[in-house]
Amino acid sequence: MTSSTCSTNAAIKSGKASETWASSGRLLPHWIREKYVDLMAGCSGVISSVERLSAWISIYLNGGVDPRTNIMIIPTFAFDAVTSAHSIAIGNPSDLPTFSIRGYGMGWGRFSYAGHDIIQHGGAASGVSAMITAAPTDGIAVIVLANADAKRAPMTDLTYYIARKLFRLSDDLDATPTLPHACGESRHVLSPVNLAGIYDNMGYGTVTLCSAESQSDVCLPVLADFRAVKGSPLNGSHDLFAVWGPVFSTHAVLVPFAGTGYQLRVGTLYPSGYERNITPFADWIIQADAEFVFEDGAVKGFGILHQQKP
């Protein structure tokens, strides 16, 4: 893995680093800032290529043993723990009979596709998308990398198209598994003014949710950034706005869709554009369903129910 690194600076200095792009086609900075390398090295932090990842995934196709040297790299107990399903991610895939129930382990999803045992991990961040799929029993793997975000759907389609060819399966099989998500009915939306305020969590820290009418010193610059990106006033908006960072993103917005339910979007705002294109824009990298909880008519907090990656 001599061409793999966790350092953005090292990747750029190598001359091999690609530019990264938003789904809108806008140029983006490389998302892993050097000061966060140690934090991100364990997850979402590897910068590599299909060629080098092929050497790495070959170890998973060989039970944790390097097929070139016959040296065990991942001990059996660790290999089994990492690749085993410890929880159910999709418990009722009845709309996709080609797929089994989908489990999730320590980084790997595990399921069967048309009777073939599969381990898989996909991910995305600002300007990048990745999907690694392996069939250990069959001895094959498919690695798809993209230097743009929000490419999950085409990467998934490409992965299963290649898998069907390798498994000699019909192209009539349904190719794309769908993750469950909330889709409540359209009904009364809560007033954002009543939900605006300071929320605190030991894991996520403190976040201030601002309504379009908020006038606090914290909220005014937040609303100014959103107005710049939107290109129009926020008056009358039922959305809630916040600064949310600093590692993965800069801002977040909660968009109401049903009752106490909201869609949380997390990403980075560029109110002054980026590089030579100074047109403001946003790059949303995470979407999740969120819901506010009330007690005796007063809001107690909100929870993130299920992460969805665009």
N, C-alpha and C positions, 0 to 999 in steps of 0.2 A: 504494500500500500504506500509506496514511496511518492506517489502523486496525489495523496489524500492529506488533508489538513483540517484543522478546526479554526485556522486563522485566515480572516479575509485578506489581511495585508500580505500574508505569505502566498495566498492564491493569486493575488494581483501581480506580485513581484515575479511569479513563475511565468507570467505571460500566457497562461492557459485559462485564466478566469473569463467566463462569458459575461457580457452585460446582462442585466436583469430587467424585466419588463412587467408592467401591470397588465391586467386583462384588458384594460382600455387601450393598450398600445403605448402608454407613456413610459418613458425611461425612468428607472428607479435606482436609488443607491443600493449597494450591497447591504443586505439587511443585518448581518451579524457585525455589530460594532465591536472594535477590538477590545474595548474595556469589558465586554460581556463574554469574551471567549471562554473563560474558565467556567462561567455559569452555564453556557449553552453547549459545551462540549459533550455533555452526556445525552442531550436530546436536541434534535433539530440543528446540531452544530457541525456535522460532517460535510466537508466540501470535497467532492470526488468526481469521478467519471464512470461511465458505464463499464469501460475496460477494467478499471481497478476494482469496482464493486463486483464484477464477475468473478474475480479471484476470491473475494470475500464470501460471496454467496455459495461458491463451490464447497466451502467448508460445511455449510448447512446442508448441502446435498449429500454430504458424506459423514453425517452423524457427529460433526464437531471435529473431524480429523482433516488435516490438510491433505488433499489427494496427491499433491506433488511431492511431499516429503514424508507422508504417512505419520506425521507428528500430530498428536492430539492438541488442538488449540483451545477447544471448549470442553471441559470435563463433562462426562455423561450426565451427572446429576444436574449441572448447570444447563446443559443443552435441553434436557427434558423439562426443566422448570421454565425455561424461556419460551419454548415452543408449544407447551401445553396450554389448553384453554382453561382459565381459572374463573371466568364469568361469562354469562351469555350476553352478547351484543345485539343479536337479532334472533329472537326466539320463535318467530312465526313467519318464515319466508315462503308462505303458501302462494304468493303471487309470482314467485320465481322458482318453479319446481326443479330447475337445474341446480340450485344451490341448497345446501343443507342448512341446519341451524348454524349460526355463526358465533363462535366463541372468541374470547380475547384473553391473552396471557400477559406476559411481561414484555410488551412491545409488539408481539406478533398476533395477528388474527389467525384463527384456525377454523377451517370448514372444508367441505368437499364441493367440487364443481364437476357435475356429470360423473360422479363416482370417483374422481381423482382427489386425493388428499392434498390440501393446499395450506401453506402458511403465507401470510401477506402483511406488509406494512406500507401504508401510504402516508404522505404528509405534504404540507405546503406551508410556505411563509411568504413574506412580501417579496415578489419577484421570482419565486422558485416553486416547483412542484415535483413530487417524486412518487413512484410506486414500484415496490419490489415484491414480486410474487414468485414463489417456489413450490414445486411439487416434488418433495424429497423421494417418494417411492418411485416416481417416474424418472428422477434424475435430471429434471429440466428447471430452468428459471427464466423469468422475463423481467428485465429492469428497464424502466422508462423514466427518464429525467427531462425536465423542461425548464428553460430559463425564463419562465413567466408564471405568474400565479393564477389561481382559479382554473387549472387545467385538469381537474380531477375527472370530469366526465369523458373527455376525449382520451385521456390516458387509460382509464378503465376500459373503454371500448377497444382500444388498441391492444391492451394486455390480453383480453379474452379472445380477441380475433386471432392473435398469435397462438394462444393456448389451444384454441379449437384446431388450428392447423397442425400443431404438434401432437395433439391427442387424436387427430383424424376424426373430428366431430363435425356434425352438420352446422353450417352457418345459420340455420334456423333457430338455434338455441338462443334463449334470451341472454344477452351479454352483460347487462349492467345491474348489479344488486343495488337495491334502494334502501337507504337507512331510514328508519321511522322518524317522523317529526310531527310536532303538534300542528294542527291546522284548524283551529277553532272557528266557529261560525262568526260571521260579522254581527256584532251587537254593540251595546253601549260601551263607549270608551271612557275610562276614568280621566278626570281633569289632571293634566300634567302638573298644574300648580300645586295640587295636593300631594304629589309624589316627589316633587323636587326637594332636595335636602342632602344631608351628609349621611352616608352609609359606611359602616366599618366592618371588616372581616379580618380575622387573624391571618388567613392565607392570602387574600387579595388586597389587603390594606384598606385605606380610606379613599372613597370616591365621592365627589360632589355631583349630584345630578341637577342639571339646570333646565328649567323650562324656558320657553321663548320669552317669557316676561320677567325672568330673573334679573335683578339689578345689583347683585353683590359684586365685590371686587374680584372674587374668584370666577364668577360666571361671565362677566362682561367680555373678557378676552376670549373665552371659550366660544361664546356666541358669535363674536366677530370672525373667528376662524371658520365657523360653519357657514356664516353668511357669505364669506368670500368664496368658499368652495361651491355653495349652492348658486351664487350669483343673483340672489334675490332676498328680500326680507324674510324673517322667520315668523312674522306675525301670524297668529292663529294656528301655528303648528302644534300638534299634540305630541310631538316627539320630545324625548329627554336627551340632553347633551352632556358630555363629560370629557375631561381629560383622563386618559387611561394609558398608562405606560409604566416604565419607559423601555422595556426590553423588546417586546413584540410590536408595539404600537405607540401612538400618541393620543388618540381620541377614541371615543365610543359613542354610539347613538342607540337609544331604545325606541323602536317604532311600534306603536300599538297595533294589534290585529284582532283582539277579542277579549272583552271584559278586563280581567286582571293580567291577561297575557300580552307579552311584548316579544319582538324579535330584537335581540342584541346583535349589533354589528360592531366589530372591533377592527381598527386599522390605523392608517396614518393619513393625516391631512397635510396637504401641501398648499397652504393659502397663497404662497408666492410662486407656485410652480416648482420646477426642478431643472437645473442646468439652464440651457438657453431658452427652453419653453417656459415662459413665466405665467402661463394660464393656470389658475388654481385648479386642483383636482384632489380626489380622495382615492385611496387604495384600501378597500375593505378586504381583510384576509380571513376573518373568522365570523361565522354567523351561528347564533345559538338561540334557542327558545328560552325565555325568561318569564317569571311570574312573580307578581307582588303578593305578599302575605299580609293579612290584616288581623288585628285583634281588637275587639270592642270598637270597631269602626276606625281604628287608627292604623296606619301602615307600620309594619314591624320590620320589613326588609323585603328583599327579592332574591330569588334563587335562579341559577342557571340550570335548566333542566336537561338539555341535550345538545351537544355541540354538533354543528353542521358546517362542513368546509365547502366553500363555493367551488 
